[in-house]
Amino acid sequence: MVTRSELCEKISNIYPELGECDHNMAVGWDEQNQAWAVDFKLKGQPVRHYLEDADAAACLIGRQCVGVGIEFGQFL
């Protein structure tokens, strides 16, 4: 099971330029979209990006972070 803190830490480790957990980047489960919502700022503008639970889980167990990498790499 994916936890907010584990996912935030993983994203922050892969892409430190997106922010630091609970400082300038936030991660939380969005019930309405049934996905993880990741909030951060890009060039001073707020961004909310959704990450599918299956992609987050695969990355956290070390199977595959390609989805996470592609998802967030587009912002850099």
PLY file of the C-alpha trace (Angstrom):
ply
format ascii 1.0
element vertex 76
property float x
property float y
property float z
element edge 75
property int vertex1
property int vertex2
end_header
0.00 0.00 0.00
1.25 3.44 -0.94
1.54 6.02 1.82
1.62 9.75 1.38
4.98 10.16 3.09
6.70 7.35 1.14
5.46 8.67 -2.19
6.42 12.24 -1.40
9.89 11.15 -0.30
10.39 9.09 -3.47
9.35 11.94 -5.78
11.53 14.36 -3.85
14.51 11.99 -4.12
14.06 11.49 -7.86
13.32 15.16 -8.60
14.65 17.36 -5.79
14.05 20.44 -7.93
10.28 19.94 -7.53
10.50 20.58 -3.82
10.82 19.12 -0.38
8.05 17.14 1.29
5.75 19.22 3.50
7.81 22.31 2.73
7.11 23.30 -0.87
5.69 20.03 -2.18
2.62 18.21 -0.91
1.22 14.78 -1.73
-2.24 13.52 -0.84
-4.88 11.07 -2.00
-7.61 12.71 -4.07
-10.84 10.75 -3.58
-12.66 12.41 -6.45
-9.98 11.48 -9.01
-8.93 8.24 -7.33
-5.29 9.24 -7.77
-2.42 10.81 -5.86
-2.38 14.61 -6.11
1.08 16.14 -6.06
1.21 19.90 -5.49
4.33 21.97 -6.15
5.37 25.24 -7.79
6.90 25.55 -11.22
8.40 28.93 -12.07
6.36 30.43 -9.26
3.07 28.98 -10.48
1.16 26.32 -8.52
0.89 22.94 -10.23
-1.30 20.00 -9.25
-0.41 16.76 -10.98
-2.21 13.44 -10.57
-0.36 10.15 -10.37
-2.14 6.84 -10.74
-1.96 4.59 -7.68
-0.60 1.64 -9.71
2.31 3.75 -11.03
3.07 5.03 -7.54
2.96 1.53 -6.05
5.22 0.05 -8.76
7.79 2.75 -8.15
7.76 2.40 -4.37
8.36 -1.35 -4.45
11.27 -0.84 -6.81
9.75 -2.50 -9.86
9.46 0.48 -12.15
9.74 4.23 -11.75
9.56 4.99 -15.46
5.97 6.21 -15.16
6.84 8.50 -12.28
9.95 9.70 -14.11
8.07 10.52 -17.29
5.20 12.12 -15.39
7.38 14.55 -13.44
10.27 14.87 -15.88
7.99 16.85 -18.19
7.98 19.72 -15.69
11.74 20.22 -15.68
0 1
1 2
2 3
3 4
4 5
5 6
6 7
7 8
8 9
9 10
10 11
11 12
12 13
13 14
14 15
15 16
16 17
17 18
18 19
19 20
20 21
21 22
22 23
23 24
24 25
25 26
26 27
27 28
28 29
29 30
30 31
31 32
32 33
33 34
34 35
35 36
36 37
37 38
38 39
39 40
40 41
41 42
42 43
43 44
44 45
45 46
46 47
47 48
48 49
49 50
50 51
51 52
52 53
53 54
54 55
55 56
56 57
57 58
58 59
59 60
60 61
61 62
62 63
63 64
64 65
65 66
66 67
67 68
68 69
69 70
70 71
71 72
72 73
73 74
74 75
